[in-house]
Amino acid sequence: MTGSGLLALRTLPGPSWVRGSGPAVLKRLRDAAVVRPGFLSAAEEEILSREVEPELRRRRYEFDHWDAAIHGFRETEKSRWSEASRAILQRVQAAAFGPDQTLLSSVHVLDLERQGYIKPHVDSVKFCGATIAGLSLLSPSVMRLVHTQEPGEWLELLLEPGSLYILRDSARYDFSHEILRDEESFFGERRVPRGRRISVICRSIPEGMGEPGKPSPAC
C-alpha cells in the first residue's frame, strides 16, 4: 500500500492523518476511525509516560501473546491514577464515548519495543465493547485497518505522539487492525520511523456484560 497514490482524507488543516483505498471506505469509516492529533500537550504526555513507567519497568518484554497478536510487548492494566492523569482520561471519555457507554474500570497500557508490532486482528466482543480510544506516547506509528471480507478496502491512521485515536462499531468488528513493524512503517510515501511506543487505551464494556476477565490485544 506504500506509494499507491490512493485517496487521503484531510481531517484537519495541515498534514493528513487518515488515508484509505478509496472514497467509499473513507466515507464509511469517517466517524468510526478517528484521529485527533495534538490531543495531549507535551506536558500531559510526560505526565502519563512518567506515571506508567514504574509499572512497565517491572515487566519484561514478551514475544508470545496469549492469542499470538502481539510481538515485542509488555502490558499492564491500571486502575489507580494521579489526579492529573485522571483529568486527562476524563477528557478521553468525553471525546470518545457516549453518555450511555460504561467504561471498563481498568485502563490497558501497552508498551511496544522498537521492533515490536501488533499483527492484524479483530478484537473479541467478549473483552470490550463498541468503542476503544487510545493515547499514543513516545513514538509515531501507523495503524492499518483492512476489511475482513474485502481485503482491497483499507484505511491507515498516522498516530503521532500525543494523538488520540478512536475506533467504533464497523471499524472494530468489520476491519482487522494492526500496528506496522518498523520496516513496514510508511504512511503513503512518508517513512514513519518506529521507536518504543506506549498506548494508553480506554474501552467500553460489552453491551449486557460485566467486567471481562482477560484484556483484548487492543492497539
Stockholm file with secondary structure:
# STOCKHOLM 1.0

chainA/1-219         MTGSGLLALRTLPGPSWVRGSGPAVLKRLRDAAVVRPGFLSAAEEEILSREVEPELRRRRYEFDHWDAAIHGFRETEKSRWSEASRAILQRVQAAAFGPDQTLLSSVHVLDLERQGYIKPHVDSVKFCGATIAGLSLLSPSVMRLVHTQEPGEWLELLLEPGSLYILRDSARYDFSHEILRDEESFFGERRVPRGRRISVICRSIPEGMGEPGKPSPAC
#=GR chainA/1-219 SS CTTCCCCEECCSSSSCCEEESSHHHHHHTTTTEEEETTCSCHHHHHHHHHHHHHHHHTSCCBSCCTTSCEEEEEEEEECCCCHHHHHHHHHHHHHHCCTTCCBCSSEEEEEEEEEEEEEEECCCTTTCCSEEEEEEESSCEEEEEEESSCTTCEEEEEECTTCEEEEETHHHHTEEEEECCGGGCEETTEECCCCCEEEEEEEBCCTTCCCCSSCCCCC
#=GC SS_cons         CTTCCCCEECCSSSSCCEEESSHHHHHHTTTTEEEETTCSCHHHHHHHHHHHHHHHHTSCCBSCCTTSCEEEEEEEEECCCCHHHHHHHHHHHHHHCCTTCCBCSSEEEEEEEEEEEEEEECCCTTTCCSEEEEEEESSCEEEEEEESSCTTCEEEEEECTTCEEEEETHHHHTEEEEECCGGGCEETTEECCCCCEEEEEEEBCCTTCCCCSSCCCCC
//
